[in-house]
Amino acid sequence: MSLLAELQHVSVRYRSNPAGIFSVKDMLTSMAHPFQTKEILHDISFSLQQGESLGIVGRNGCGKSTLLRTIAGIIQPSKGRVSIYGSIAPILALGAGLEPELTGYENIHLLLSLYGRKITSAAIDDIASFSELDNVTLKQAVKCYSSGMLARLTFSISFSQHCDIFIIDEVLAVGDMGFQAKCMQKISDLKNEGRSVIFVSHFPDEVEKICEKAILLEQGKLIYQGSSSAVCQEYKNLF
């Protein structure tokens, strides 16, 4: 197996404005300092090999989504180094990348173009088939879609990519049971093809089913890593 991703002592800090100072006048008339630094992630280190599946668990606000965005290159670390040696397909938010005023078909064309994919009728048919959205629905603007329909379209377009790493952030929970099972099977197929998956969920059973190894975050720190079963048990112990 070859190394696909490596994080070395990664920390992420944000500046916040808790004093509510939004102008020069506010700054001059207030004794409070306008900005404070808040550390979201602290000294995170782990690696991902080709074909491995990594689960990320932790309580709300522990930094899971920030970590995924850092791996995807959306956020730059304040300290440390993120090394990625393959292509990434991030599925980070419901409807991410979709243009609400465009139809389902138009969004498929748009995103395939942005991904550098050749737009063919076969590729569009495969996406439509996987989403199980009918022709009438795909001709409607996606702003009219329900959350479940958005999830179907988002996943179908993302899974059509030929990437090395698929990053999935909890959005799997939105679809109905049938579509969830279909996505689980697709993830299994990707793993069998030698692709890697980084998966975030609040449901330990899902993490154990999909991932061989996992990490546990608590208040922005990596407090435990190992097999998915061992990490999920530590996660349950937090409660």
N, C-alpha and C positions, 0 to 999 in steps of 0.2 A: 504493500500500500504506500502511496505517496502522500506527502503533507499538503493539505489544501488550505488550511487556515491556522494561524498562530497568533495569540495575543500575549504580549509580554508586558507585565506590570502596567496595565492600562488603567488610567484614572480619567474621569470626566467631571468637570466642574461647570456650573452655570452661575451667571450673575443674576440676582433677583433684586427687586425694588420693594421691600416690605414697608418702607416708610411712606409710600404713596407720593413720591416727589416726581413730578412730570414736567417741570419748567424751571427756568433759571430763577424766577421769583420764588417758587417753592423751596429751592435749594438755599437761597439767601435768607429766607425767613424761618427756616427750620434748623434746629440744632442736630437733627438726626443725619447720619450718613446715608446718602441715597441708595447705595448699592452694597449688597452683601454677597459673598461667594458661598455657594452651596455645593458640596461634593455629592454627586449622584452615584458614581462608581469609584471604588478605591482599590487599586493594586490587583487587577484581575489578570490572571494568567491561565491559559489552557490552550490545547491544540485540537485540531480535527483532521483525521486522515480520510483519504478517499474511501468511500463506501460506508463510513461510519455515520451513525445517527446520534445526535447530542440533544438531550432534553435540558431545558432550563426551567427551574421551578423556584418559587419564592412568594412571599406575601405581596399584596398590593403595595406599590410604591417602593419596592426593593431595588428597582433599576433594570428589570428584565427588558422592557421595550427600549430603553436607552442603550442597553448592551447590543440588542439586535441592530439598532440604527447605526451604532458605531461599527459593527462588523460589516454592515452593508455600505459603509462609506458616507452615510448621510450626515453623521456627526463625527467631527475630528476629536481624537482624545487630547486631553490637556497634558497628560504625561503618558509615557509608554509607547508601544508600537503595535500596530495591527498589520499583519502580513497576510495577504490573500493571494493564493496561487491558482485560482480558477475563476470561472464566471459564476455570478450569483443571480438567483431569481428571488427577490424579496416579496413576501406576501404579508405586509405589515399592518394593514388596516383595511377595514371593510370598504370596498369600492375604490381603493387607492389607485390613482392613475387614470380613473375613468372620468370622462368629461360629461357632466350631467345633462347638458343640452343636446348631446349627440345621441344617436340611436345605439342599440347594442351592436349592430353590424358596423356602424361607423367607428365605434370604440375599438372593435376588433381590428379593423384596418389601421387605425391610429397607433395602437399599442404594438402591433406586429411591425409596423414601420419603425417605431422608436426602438424596438428590440433588434432591428436589423434583419428581421425575418423576411423571406420572400413571401409575398401575399399571393396565395393560390386558392382556387376554389376548394381544393382538398383540405388545406389547412383551416379554412373558415368552416367547412363542413364538420371537421373533427372537433373544433371548439364548440360549435353549436350542438353537436351530438352529445359531447360530454356534459355540457351545461343542462341539457334536457329542457331548454327554453324553446318554445315553438317559434315559428316564423313571424307570427303577428307580434309577439313580445319583443323579438330582436329588432323589429322595425320601429319600436317605440323609443322615446327618449329615456335614458336610464334614470332620470330624475323621478320617473313614475314607478320605478322598481321598488319592491319590498326589500327588506334587509336580506332575506333568503335568496331572492333573485340576484341581488348584487353579489352575494357570496358565490353563487353558482357561476356568474360571468367572470368574476375576478379569478377564481380558482382555475377555471377552464382555460383562460388566456395564459395564466402563469404556468400551469402544468404543460402547456404546449411548447414551452421553451426547452432547448437542449442545453441546460446549464449543469455545472458541477455541484453547486450547493443551492438547496432550496431552503429558504428561511420562512417559517410559518409561525405567526404570532397570534395564537388564540382564536383567530377568526373562524377556525373550523367548527367552533361551537354554535355558529349561527345557523348553519344549514339543517334541514330535517334529517331524520335518522337514515333514510335511504341514501341521501347525498353524502352524509358523513361516512357511511360505509364505503361508498364509491371512492371517496377521497382517500380513505385509509388503504384501500386496495391499490390505488394509484401510487401512494407513498411507498407501499411494499414493492410495487413493480419498479419504481425508481431506484430503490435500494438494491434490488436484484440486478439492475443495470450498472451498478457501481457508483451511483450518485450518492451524495451526502445530504443529510437533512438536519437542520437545527430547528427544534420544535419547542414552543412555549405553551404551557397549559397549566390551569389550576386543577386539572384532574389527573392525579397520579397514575391511575389505571391506564389512561391514554399514553402517558409518557413511557410507562413500562412496556406497553404493547409495541410502540413505535421505535423506541430508542434503546441502544445497548448501554450507553453511558449517559451520565447527567451531571449537572452542577446545581448547587443550592445557593441562592443569594439571600442575604439578610442585611438590610440597611446599607445596600451598596457594596457589600463585601462578599467574596466567595468564601463561604464557611465550610463547604463540604463538596467533594467530587469523588466519583467512583462509578460503580455499576448503577444502572437506573433503579433497580429494586432497592439498593442500599440508600441511595440519595432520596428516593421517594419516602422511604420509611423515616429518614431524618426530617423530611419536610412535614410529615404527619405529626412528628413529635413536637414540632413548634407550637402546635395547637393543643 
